[in-house]
Amino acid sequence: MNHKTKGRKLGRKINARRALLRSLAVNLVRDEKIKTTEAKAKELRPYIEKIVTKGIRSDLSARKMVVAKIGAPAAKKVFEKIAPKYKERKGGYTRIIKMPLRRGDAAKMAIIEFV
């Protein structure tokens, strides 16, 4: 039984899953729009929303947390470019747009981008 289980496993162990989310988050911050599978996009959304919320707060502990999650170059972009755009917004910084199935394996694809 999977009562009270939160999140998806994405076919990976915990360390690989963390690395995947970090990589997706860095790519999303860098490019502001990425194409990935729907499950990965849905898993990434709360991860990146928390990072942007910390970026809006912008105190020392928030900065350290964001740097620990996504690294210094991406964190710099979060604090300087992304977070100021959403100063007045209370969450909902990203959108997921569903795309056609992937040709090779018929996986559900999606684009996740900042609003």
Summary of the structure (lengths in Angstrom):
residues: 115
radius of gyration: 14.7
end to end distance: 36.7
largest distance: 45.4
contacts: 303
relative contact order: 0.18
helix: 55%
strand: 15%
